[in-house]
Amino acid sequence: MPKEIELEINGKTYSAECAPDTPLLYVLREALGLTGTKYGCGEGMCGACTVLLGGVARRSCQIPASVAAGKPITTIEGLERDGILHPVQQAFIDAGAFQCAYCTSGMIMNSVSLLRAMPNPNDEQILQAMQGNICRCGTYPRIVEAIHDAAKKMQGKPR
């Protein structure tokens, strides 16, 4: 039975009418029009639907909207500030870390979460953290490069 759920997304409060067990992904895309978060596998295995929930990377296809209520949610649309891309977004562009770009929003959101928890990860730590994000185009080396570049930028170090 649908009910009104309030969600804090990208610093704004939204209301959506949905069944409490409706996946957050569907509410973001269909009810609220925030289509940067992608549907991939629907089983939490590919990472395309990754958002930050309370600052931590989570698969939005696996989180009921009612569980996300009351927690800050950040989608890919919420990373840029005043027209300036987040350092991770810019690093992905600079490194050419995508081809078809379907996985990119999930990759970026997972990278942001990683760099918040671990500001200067090594290759092994990046590979471990990004394990659940799949890129069908195979740009993994450029994704790793982008994460290293973003880490340096976020620490104020030159490339």
N, C-alpha and C positions, 0 to 999 in steps of 0.2 A: 504494500500500500504506500503510495507516494506521500512524502512529507517534506516540509520546507527545511532545508539545511543551509546554514550560513558557513561560508568558507572564506578564509583570509588568504587571498592569492595576490602575490606581487605587491603587497602593501595595501590592497583595497579589499573591502568586504563585498562579497557576492552572495546572493541567495539563489538557490536552485531547488526546484521541486523534483524529487526523485525518491525511489525506494532506497532505504538506508543501505542496502547491500550493493547498490549500483557502483561499479568501479569508478574511482576518481577520474580515470582517463576519459570515460564517456561523458562525465559531467563537464570536464574541462573543454573537450572538443565539441560536443553536441549542444549542451545547454548554454555554455558560456562563450563559445566561438574562439577559444584559445587553442588554435590548431597547430602550434609549434611542437607540441608534445605528440609524438606519432604512435599509432597502433602498429605493432610489429607482430609478435606471436600470440599475444593475449595470455601468455602463461608465465610472464616474468623472467623469461630465459634470454631474451635478445637485447634488452636494455633500451630500445627505441622510445619507450614511454617514461623514461626516468625523469623525475622531478625532485626537488629538494623538499622534504617534509621536516620541519624543524631544523633545517640546515643540513640534513643528511640525505644522501641519494636513496631514493626508493622507487620501486616500479609501480607506477600509478594504475596499471591494469590489475594489480593484486590488492590494492587498498580500497576498501569500501569508503564511499564518500563520507559516511557517518563517522568513521574512524578518523578521517582527516579533519573533520570539523574541530575548531578550537586550536589548531596548530598552524603556524605560518607555512604557506606553500609558496614555493618559487618555481616558476616555469621558465622556459627559455626566453619568453617575452619579457620577463622581469629582470633580466641581468643587465641590460644596457641602462645607462643613466644619462639623461639629458643629451641623447644622441651619440653618446660615446660608448662603444662596445666594451664589455667586460674584457679584461686581459686574456682570458681563456678564449673567448670568441675571436678576438683579434689574432691571437696566436694560431688558431685553427686556420684562419684565412691566410695569414702570412706563410704558414708551412704547407699550404695546399693539402690539408689533412682530410679532405673529402673529395669524392667524385660525384656520386649520385646525391649525396647529402641526406639520404633518408635516416641514417643512424646518427647524424651529426648532433642534433639537439640532445639526444640521450647521452652521447659521448661527452659533450660539453658539460652537461649537468653533473655527470659522474666525476668529471675532471675537477669541477669547482668544489665538489664535496671532498675529493681527495686532497686538494691543495689547502683546504681549510683545516683538515685534520693533520696533514703532513706537508708543510710548506716547501720542503726541498727533497722530494722523493728521488730515489735512484731508479734505474731502469727496471730492476726486479720488482720494486714496490709499485711502480706504475703498472707493470704487466699484471701483477696480482690484483690490484684495485680495479683494473679495467676488464678483468676476466669475463664478466657477465655481459659485456657490451659487444655485439657482433657487427662487423663491417663487412658486407658482402663484396665490396670493391677491393678489400685487402689493403687499405692505406695505413695499416698499423704502425709501420716505422715513422710515418709522418705525424701520426697521432701522438706517439711517444715524444717526438721532437717538439710538437706544439705544446705538450704539457710541460716539458723542460723549459721552453721559452717563456711560457706563461708564469711559471714558478719564479724565474729570474725577474721578469717584469714586475710581478707582485712584491718582490723583495727589493725593488728599486735598483737591480743590477743591470748593467748593459748586456745586450745579447751577446 
